[in-house]
Amino acid sequence: MKIFSNVCAAILALLVAGYSTADVELADGTVLSEAPTWIVTYIEVAADAVEETERLLAAQSEASSMEQGNLRFEAIQRVNRDNHFVVLEAWSSPEARANHAAAAHTVAYRNALQPLLYAPYDERQHLGLATTAFDAIPAGEPDTVYVITHADSIPPEQFPPCNRRPDPNGPCSNGLLIGLANDSRAHHGNMRFDVLTQSNRPNHMTVVEMWQSASTQLAHQVHQDKKNFRDALAGVVVGSGVNEDPQFTPDMLTGSLWDERLFKLIRE
């Protein structure tokens, strides 16, 4: 076991030493930087391991938030499915995040969590496409509603021309997501609205929201801005609602459902 740990430490040290910032250029020429670096991790554990997982995540959040280069570290728990968790991290650079991954407390946390999992530890590195300034994001509170959505855009529909839209000149899926972020930040009760792009798969995105309360999040859901976005993402005329043709099939700009999941902050 000691030999295995030494080998792991050596490998992590090499990764840290060789880690360099690499910008990603999108198909429309937009360049996204890996500094800062966002990480979104999905965790699913056995039903009888919920309390132990909560303790592990609370301790890991506290230790990680004090590390050099950490900008944000939050562990959240899914509402109505309390064995599902998400960890939201933001680091000043890939190097800072690599140092965190090699830290003794992170290695111990992963080792302790592994037996509790029933699905792989699903960790995804992201770049910021439309993000809130870190100093403008308040700390989460017990009543704060977090919303995490995975958005899978069909690559030809990310930028104009997007032929699934009534107007192929756009806005296409990336433009729609950026527009939703800008609009939603002005909605009552919004604390944060970020659109993040996966580093290794730029057509896969994570939308991160924070709302002051359940009521403000519900009001946002039925706001005209949000309804217009959902119509546009479905490739239908904005405001069209239910189509008169029962055989009508929306020509979605995404390859997956718009799967919003609600979470609450884990606190010690």
N, C-alpha and C positions, 0 to 999 in steps of 0.2 A: 504494500500500500504506500509506504514511504517513497519507494522508487518511482511508483506511478505519479505521486504528487510532485516529485522533483521534475519528472519529465514534463508534466503539464505546466509547471511554473516556467520551465525553460522555453517551451513553445510559446506561452503567452508573452514572455519577455521579448522573443524574436518578433512577434506580431506588433508589439508596442514600438519597438525600435524601427520597424520597417513601415509603419503606418504613415501615409502622406495624404494630404488633402487633394481630392480630385473633383473638379467641377463636372457637372452633367449638362450637356446641351440638349434641349428639347427639339422636336422636329420643326418648330416655328422659329428657332434661333435663340430662344430664351435660355440663358445660362443660369443654372442654380448651383450655389456653392454648398459644399459639405460642412462649412463652418458658418453657423452652428450646425450640430448634428442632432437629429431627433431619432428616438427609438420608440417604437410601439410594440409591446409584447403581449400576446394573448396567452392566458394561463387557464387551464381547466383541470380541476382536481376532483378526487372522489368526494362523494357527498359527506362522508364521515371525517373528511380532512379539512373542513372549512375553517374551523377555529384555529387550528395549527397553521394553516396557510395565512390567515389574517395576521397572526403574530409574526410570522416570518417576513411578510411584506411590510408591516409597520416598522420592524427593526431595520430592514434593508432600506426603506425610504429615509429613515432618520440618518443612518450612517452615510448613505450616498449623497444626501443633500448637503453634507458638510465637506464633501471632497472638492479639491481645487478644480475649477473648470465646470462645475455643475451649475446649470441655469434653472433647472426645474426637475423635480423627481416626485411623481405621485403614483400611488397604488390605489386603484379604484375597483369596486366590487359591483357586479351586475345586479340590478334591481330585479327581484322575482326569480332570480337564478343565482343564488349566492355562492355557488361553487365555480363560477366563472369570474375571472379577474382580468384586468388590463394594467400594465405598467407603462406610464408615460414619462419618458426621459428627454431632457434637452441638455446638450453639452456644448461648450464653447468651440470645440474642435474635435476631429476624429481622434487625435492623440489623447485628449482628455478622456474621451469615452473608452479608448483602449486601455488606458491606465486604470480606469474604474473596473473594466472587465478582469484585469489581472489582480485586483485588490484581494487581500485575504478574506475580507468579509463577504465579497461577492462570490468567491469560490465556495465558501462555507454555506452561503445562502442557496446556491444552486444545488449543492450536494444534499442539503436537507430537504429541498423542495422535490427533487427527482422522484423519490418513492411515492409521493402523494399524487403525482400526475396520472391522468388517464389518456392524455393526448400530448404530443410533443410540445416543448417550450417554444412557442412560435414568435420569434424575435425578428422584427423588420426595421431596417434602417431607412430613414426618410430624409428628404430635403424639403425646405420650406418653399411652397408655391405662393400661398397667400396667408401670411401669419400676423399675429398680434404682437406688438412690441412686448418683450418680457417684463419691462417695468410697468406696463399697463395692465398686466394680468394679476388680479387679486388672488390671495390664498383661498383655497376651497374651504367651505364651511359645512356643517352637518346637513344643512338644507340645500346645498349646491347640487344641481343635477348636471351630471356629465353625460354627453352623448357622443358615442363613437360610431362612425359609419365607414365601412369599406366601400369605396367607389371604384369600379372596374370599367374604365372607358375603353371602348373599341378603338384601336389606334387610328384608323382613318377618320374617326369622328371627333378626334381631339382638337383639330385645327381646321380652318377653312381650306378647301370646300368640304363640308360635312353633308353628304347627300341624304342622310336620314332626317335632316331638319327640313321643315317647309321652305326655309330660306337657307340654301347651302352656304351662303356667305357668313352664316353664323348669327349670334355667337354659338360656337361648338362646345363640346363638353368642358374643356379647360376654361374657356371664357365664362361658361355658365356657372362653374364652381367658384371662380374668382368673384363673379358678380354676386353670387349668393353670400359669400363671406362678407363682402363690402356692405350689402344690404342688411344682413343679419346683425352686424355689430351695432347698428342703429336701433335695433328692436329693444323694447323695454325689458330690462332684466338680463341682457346679455353681458357676460363677463369675459368671454373669449370665443373666437370663432376662427379656427385655423384649417387650411387645406394643405396637407403634406403629401409629397410624391415619393414613392419608393425609389431608393437609389438605383437598384438593379432592374427595375421594371417600371419605367416612368408613366405607364398608362394605368398603374394601380395606385390608388390614393387613399389616404385616411383623413377623414374630416373629424376634427376634435372641437367639441362645443362645451361651454360652461354656462349655466343659467342660475340665477339667484334662487329660484324656487321651481317647484313642479308647475305652478300656475303660469309662470312666465314662459316656461318651455312649451307648455300646451298652447299658449297664445301665439307663440312663434310658429307652431305647427300649422295653424290655420291662417296665418298672415298671408295676404295676397302675394307678397314677394315669394314666399315659400311655395305656394300653390302654382304660381307661374313657372318657377324653377322646375317643379316636378313635371308639369306639362311639357316644358321644353326638353327636359332630359328624356322624356318618353318619345320624343320625336313627333309630337302632335301640336296642333295650333294652340297657342297659349290661350287659356280660358275656354277651351272647347269642352272640357269635362267628359261626361259619358258620351261616346260617339253614337249617332243614330243608327249606324250600320252594325247589326249584331255580329257580323263576320269580321268586323274591323280588328286588326291586330296592330298595336302601337309598334313603331319601328324604332326601338330603343337605341340610344347612343351608348348604352353601357352593356357589358356582358354579364352583369349580375344584378340581383335585386338591390334597391336602395334600402339597405338593411340597417336601420337605426337601432342602436342598443343603448339603454339607459343605465347609468352607473351612479354610485355614491362613493365618496372619499372614505378610505380606511383610515381610522384614527386610533391611536393607542388609548 
